[in-house]
Amino acid sequence: MSIDTSWKPTSSIKNLINRAIFIKKIRKFFYKKKYLEVDTPILSKFTVTDAHIKSFKTVFKKLNIRKKLYLITSPEYHMKRLIAANSGPIFQICHSFRNGEIGRLHQPEFTMLEWYNPKFGMQELIKESDELLKKIFSYKKIKKISYKNIYIKYLGIDPFKEKIKNLQKKSILLNIEKKTVLSLNKNELLQLIFSIAIEPNIGKFQPVVVYHFPIEQSLLSKINKKNSKVSNRFEIYFKGIEIANGFQELTNLSEHYKRFNNQNNIRKLLNISTKKIDKYFISALKYGLPSCSGISIGIDRLLMILTKMNNIKDIISFSIENS
C-alpha cells in the first residue's frame, strides 16, 4: 500500500532554514541603513491597470455589505502612499499574487522585497542594489549595459531603429510561431525576443544591470531627460534570470492618468476587463509624491540561485499544487 506524501513541503527543511537566515540578513541590511520596515495590505479595493498582469479577486460579505477586493500584485501603490505621507525610506518583505503565472520561475503566490528611497535617483538605487546583492553572493563588481547596447551585443540590431518587418523575420528565425509573430506590435516583439534570445545569456558570472528600457515597457517610471524614447528604469539579471525591476518613479499626475488609460485601452483591444484607477493612489499623487526611486526583488528567485535549485518550488514551503 502506497503512502500519500502530497502533504509534505515542496522544499527541504534545510532550504527553509537557509530561507529564514537569508531574510534575516536582508532585514539587517535595511535596519542598518535606517529604513523603516512597513506592512501594507494584502487585500485592496483596487488593482493595477497593467494589461499584462492578471490579479486575483474576491468579495467581502457581511449582512448587506458586498465589496470587491483584490489580492495585491505588488505593494507598490500602498508604499508610494506612505512615501507621499512623508514616511522617508521604507522597505517591505511580503507575499504578492498574480493569476495565471506558474512554471519553473513563477508561482501565483510569491515573496517580494520592495523598497523606496526619496533621496535616490536611478543610479543611487542601482548602487544600493549592488550593495545588497554583494551581501548575498560572491562577486567583484556588478556589470551595467543599456537596453540598446545589449540588443546590439547579442543580436546586432538597434531596438529603437529596427523596423517591425525585420523584427518579425528575426522572431521566426528564433522559432517563434509565425501566427504569434504577426499578431504582436513592435514593443511586444521586442519583449518576446529579449526573453528568448537575450535574457537566458545575461549574468552568468555576476549580476548585470540592464538600464534605459523603452518608455513603452515602463508603466510608472520617469522619462529620461536626455532621451524621451527611454525611461529611467532598470532590471537586474543573474544566471539568466530576472531578479529585480527598479526605476526612478513617475510623479507627474497627468502622465499617470495617460498611462493608466492607455493600459485600459489595451485591455479593451485584448477583450479583457478594464480596471478602475486607484483613487487613493491618485489622491496621494495630487497631495504630492516626492521624487524617489524604488525597486522590487523576487526573494524566491534569489534563493533559487543561492541554493542552486532549479525550480521555485524547491525553496518555498508549499507550492500552489499542494497548498
C-alpha positions as CSV (number, residue, x, y, z in Angstrom):
1,M,0.0,0.0,0.0
2,S,1.5,3.3,-1.1
3,I,1.7,6.1,1.5
4,D,0.4,9.6,0.5
5,T,3.3,12.1,0.7
6,S,1.5,15.0,-1.0
7,W,1.1,16.7,2.4
8,K,4.8,17.2,2.7
9,P,6.5,20.6,2.0
10,T,7.9,21.0,-1.5
11,S,11.1,22.5,-0.1
12,S,13.6,20.6,2.1
13,I,13.8,21.7,5.7
14,K,17.4,22.7,5.1
15,N,16.3,25.1,2.3
16,L,13.7,26.6,4.6
17,I,16.3,27.2,7.3
18,N,18.5,28.9,4.7
19,R,15.5,31.0,3.7
20,A,15.0,32.2,7.2
21,I,18.7,33.1,7.6
22,F,18.6,34.8,4.2
23,I,15.5,37.0,5.1
24,K,17.1,37.9,8.4
25,K,20.2,39.1,6.6
26,I,18.1,41.3,4.3
27,R,16.3,42.9,7.2
28,K,19.6,43.6,8.9
29,F,20.9,45.3,5.8
30,F,17.9,47.8,5.7
31,Y,17.8,48.3,9.5
32,K,21.5,49.3,9.4
33,K,20.6,51.9,6.7
34,K,17.8,53.3,8.9
35,Y,15.0,52.2,6.6
36,L,11.6,51.8,8.1
37,E,10.1,48.4,7.7
38,V,6.4,48.7,6.7
39,D,3.5,46.3,6.5
40,T,0.8,47.2,3.9
41,P,-2.5,45.4,3.0
42,I,-2.6,42.2,1.0
43,L,-6.3,42.9,0.2
44,S,-7.1,46.1,-1.7
45,K,-10.1,47.8,-3.2
46,F,-8.1,48.4,-6.4
47,T,-5.7,46.6,-8.6
48,V,-3.3,47.6,-11.4
49,T,-4.4,48.6,-14.8
50,D,-1.4,46.9,-16.4
51,A,-2.8,44.9,-19.3
52,H,-0.3,42.0,-18.9
53,I,-0.9,41.4,-15.2
54,K,-3.8,39.3,-14.0
55,S,-5.0,39.8,-10.4
56,F,-6.9,37.6,-8.1
57,K,-10.3,39.0,-6.9
58,T,-12.6,38.1,-4.1
59,V,-15.7,39.5,-2.4
60,F,-16.1,40.6,1.2
61,K,-19.6,39.9,2.5
62,K,-21.3,40.9,5.7
63,L,-25.1,41.4,6.0
64,N,-25.9,43.9,3.2
65,I,-22.3,44.8,2.6
66,R,-20.6,43.4,-0.5
67,K,-17.2,44.7,-1.5
68,K,-15.0,43.6,-4.4
69,L,-11.4,43.2,-3.3
70,Y,-8.2,42.1,-5.0
71,L,-5.0,40.4,-3.8
72,I,-2.1,42.8,-4.4
73,T,0.1,42.1,-7.4
74,S,2.8,44.1,-5.5
75,P,2.8,46.5,-2.5
76,E,3.8,49.4,-4.8
77,Y,0.8,51.7,-4.6
78,H,0.4,51.4,-0.9
79,M,4.1,52.0,-0.3
80,K,4.1,55.1,-2.5
81,R,1.2,56.4,-0.5
82,L,3.4,56.1,2.6
83,I,6.2,58.0,0.8
84,A,3.7,60.7,-0.1
85,A,2.8,60.8,3.7
86,N,6.5,61.6,4.4
87,S,7.5,58.2,5.7
88,G,11.1,58.5,4.5
89,P,13.0,55.5,3.1
90,I,10.9,52.3,3.6
91,F,11.2,48.6,2.8
92,Q,8.9,45.6,2.9
93,I,9.0,41.8,2.5
94,C,5.6,40.4,1.7
95,H,3.6,38.0,-0.3
96,S,2.2,39.1,-3.7
97,F,-0.2,37.4,-6.1
98,R,-0.5,37.1,-9.9
99,N,-3.1,35.0,-11.6
100,G,-2.1,32.6,-14.4
101,E,1.6,32.7,-13.6
102,I,3.2,29.2,-13.0
103,G,6.4,27.5,-14.0
104,R,10.0,27.0,-13.1
105,L,10.4,30.7,-12.1
106,H,6.7,31.5,-11.3
107,Q,4.1,30.7,-8.7
108,P,0.8,32.6,-8.3
109,E,1.9,33.4,-4.7
110,F,5.4,34.6,-4.2
111,T,7.6,36.6,-1.9
112,M,8.7,40.1,-2.8
113,L,11.2,42.5,-1.3
114,E,10.4,46.1,-2.3
115,W,12.0,49.4,-1.1
116,Y,11.7,53.1,-1.9
117,N,14.1,56.0,-1.1
118,P,13.0,59.6,-1.7
119,K,16.7,60.6,-1.7
120,F,17.6,58.4,-4.7
121,G,17.8,58.7,-8.4
122,M,18.2,55.6,-10.6
123,Q,22.0,55.4,-10.2
124,E,21.9,55.6,-6.4
125,L,19.3,52.8,-6.4
126,I,21.5,50.7,-8.6
127,K,24.4,51.2,-6.3
128,E,22.4,50.2,-3.2
129,S,21.0,47.1,-5.0
130,D,24.6,46.2,-5.8
131,E,25.5,46.6,-2.1
132,L,22.7,44.2,-1.0
133,L,23.5,41.6,-3.6
134,K,27.1,41.6,-2.6
135,K,26.0,40.7,0.9
136,I,24.3,37.6,-0.6
137,F,26.5,36.5,-3.5
138,S,30.3,36.4,-4.0
139,Y,31.2,38.7,-7.0
140,K,33.5,41.6,-7.5
141,K,31.5,44.1,-9.5
142,I,28.1,44.4,-11.0
143,K,28.0,45.0,-14.8
144,K,25.9,47.7,-16.4
145,I,24.7,47.8,-20.0
146,S,21.9,49.8,-21.7
147,Y,18.9,48.1,-23.3
148,K,20.0,49.4,-26.7
149,N,23.6,48.0,-26.3
150,I,22.5,44.6,-25.1
151,Y,20.4,44.2,-28.2
152,I,23.4,45.2,-30.3
153,K,25.7,42.8,-28.4
154,Y,23.6,39.7,-28.7
155,L,21.6,40.3,-31.9
156,G,23.4,43.1,-33.8
157,I,20.4,45.3,-34.0
158,D,19.3,48.7,-32.5
159,P,15.9,48.0,-31.0
160,F,14.8,51.6,-31.3
161,K,15.6,51.9,-35.0
162,E,14.8,48.4,-36.3
163,K,11.7,48.1,-38.4
164,I,9.0,45.8,-37.4
165,K,9.4,43.6,-40.5
166,N,13.0,42.8,-39.6
167,L,11.9,42.0,-36.0
168,Q,9.3,39.6,-37.4
169,K,11.9,37.9,-39.5
170,K,14.3,37.7,-36.5
171,S,11.4,36.2,-34.4
172,I,10.6,33.5,-37.0
173,L,14.4,32.6,-37.1
174,L,14.1,32.1,-33.3
175,N,11.4,29.5,-33.9
176,I,8.5,31.7,-32.7
177,E,5.3,30.7,-34.4
178,K,4.6,32.9,-37.4
179,K,0.9,33.4,-36.3
180,T,2.1,34.7,-32.9
181,V,4.7,37.0,-34.5
182,L,2.2,38.6,-36.9
183,S,-0.2,39.3,-34.0
184,L,2.3,41.3,-32.0
185,N,3.2,45.0,-32.2
186,K,6.8,46.2,-32.2
187,N,7.1,46.6,-28.5
188,E,5.6,43.2,-27.8
189,L,8.0,41.6,-30.3
190,L,11.0,43.3,-28.6
191,Q,9.9,41.9,-25.3
192,L,9.5,38.4,-26.7
193,I,12.8,38.5,-28.5
194,F,14.5,39.8,-25.3
195,S,13.1,36.9,-23.2
196,I,14.1,34.2,-25.7
197,A,17.4,35.3,-27.2
198,I,18.9,37.7,-24.6
199,E,17.7,37.1,-21.1
200,P,19.0,33.5,-20.7
201,N,22.5,34.7,-21.6
202,I,22.7,37.6,-19.1
203,G,24.7,37.5,-15.9
204,K,26.3,34.1,-16.0
205,F,29.1,35.0,-13.6
206,Q,27.9,38.2,-11.8
207,P,24.6,40.2,-11.7
208,V,24.1,42.5,-14.7
209,V,22.0,45.7,-14.7
210,V,20.2,46.5,-18.0
211,Y,19.0,50.1,-17.9
212,H,17.1,52.6,-20.0
213,F,14.3,50.4,-21.2
214,P,11.9,51.7,-23.8
215,I,9.2,54.1,-22.4
216,E,6.5,51.7,-23.7
217,Q,7.9,49.0,-21.3
218,S,7.9,51.3,-18.3
219,L,4.5,51.9,-16.9
220,L,5.3,54.0,-13.9
221,S,8.9,55.1,-14.4
222,K,10.2,58.6,-15.2
223,I,11.1,59.5,-18.8
224,N,14.8,60.1,-19.2
225,K,15.6,63.8,-19.6
226,K,18.2,63.3,-22.3
227,N,16.3,60.8,-24.4
228,S,12.5,60.7,-24.4
229,K,12.4,57.3,-26.0
230,V,13.7,55.7,-22.8
231,S,12.8,55.6,-19.2
232,N,14.9,55.7,-16.0
233,R,14.1,52.0,-15.5
234,F,16.5,49.1,-15.0
235,E,16.3,45.4,-14.4
236,I,18.9,43.1,-12.8
237,Y,19.7,39.6,-14.2
238,F,21.7,36.8,-12.7
239,K,22.3,33.3,-14.1
240,G,19.9,34.2,-16.9
241,I,17.1,35.0,-14.5
242,E,15.4,38.4,-14.0
243,I,15.7,39.1,-10.2
244,A,14.9,42.8,-9.9
245,N,12.9,45.6,-11.5
246,G,13.7,49.2,-10.4
247,F,13.2,52.8,-11.6
248,Q,13.1,56.4,-10.8
249,E,9.4,56.9,-10.0
250,L,7.0,58.8,-12.2
251,T,5.5,61.6,-10.1
252,N,3.5,63.6,-12.7
253,L,-0.3,63.2,-12.2
254,S,-1.4,63.8,-15.8
255,E,1.2,61.4,-17.1
256,H,-0.1,58.7,-14.7
257,Y,-3.7,59.2,-16.0
258,K,-2.4,59.0,-19.6
259,R,-0.6,55.7,-18.9
260,F,-3.4,54.1,-16.9
261,N,-5.9,55.0,-19.5
262,N,-3.6,53.6,-22.2
263,Q,-3.4,50.3,-20.4
264,N,-7.2,50.1,-20.1
265,N,-7.4,50.8,-23.9
266,I,-5.0,47.8,-24.5
267,R,-7.3,45.7,-22.2
268,K,-10.2,46.6,-24.4
269,L,-8.3,45.5,-27.5
270,L,-7.4,42.3,-25.8
271,N,-11.0,41.7,-24.8
272,I,-10.2,41.6,-21.1
273,S,-11.9,43.6,-18.3
274,T,-10.7,47.2,-17.7
275,K,-9.8,48.2,-14.2
276,K,-10.8,51.2,-12.1
277,I,-7.9,53.6,-11.5
278,D,-6.9,53.5,-7.8
279,K,-8.4,56.7,-6.4
280,Y,-6.4,56.6,-3.2
281,F,-3.1,56.5,-5.2
282,I,-4.3,59.3,-7.4
283,S,-5.1,61.4,-4.2
284,A,-1.6,60.7,-2.9
285,L,-0.2,62.0,-6.3
286,K,-2.3,65.1,-6.0
287,Y,-1.1,65.7,-2.5
288,G,2.5,65.3,-3.8
289,L,4.6,62.2,-4.3
290,P,8.2,63.4,-3.8
291,S,11.0,62.5,-6.2
292,C,12.0,58.9,-5.3
293,S,13.2,55.6,-6.7
294,G,12.0,52.1,-5.9
295,I,12.8,48.5,-6.7
296,S,11.2,45.1,-6.3
297,I,13.3,41.9,-6.0
298,G,12.0,38.3,-6.1
299,I,13.1,36.7,-2.9
300,D,12.3,33.2,-4.2
301,R,14.4,33.6,-7.3
302,L,17.3,34.9,-5.3
303,L,17.1,31.9,-3.1
304,M,16.9,29.6,-6.1
305,I,20.2,31.0,-7.3
306,L,21.8,31.0,-3.8
307,T,20.9,27.3,-3.1
308,K,21.4,26.2,-6.8
309,M,17.9,24.9,-7.1
310,N,16.2,24.6,-10.5
311,N,12.6,25.3,-9.6
312,I,10.9,27.9,-7.4
313,K,9.0,25.0,-5.7
314,D,12.3,23.9,-4.1
315,I,12.7,26.9,-1.9
316,I,9.1,27.7,-0.8
317,S,7.4,25.7,1.9
318,F,4.3,24.7,-0.2
319,S,3.7,25.3,-3.9
320,I,0.2,26.0,-5.3
321,E,0.0,22.3,-6.3
322,N,-0.1,21.2,-2.6
323,S,-1.1,24.3,-0.8
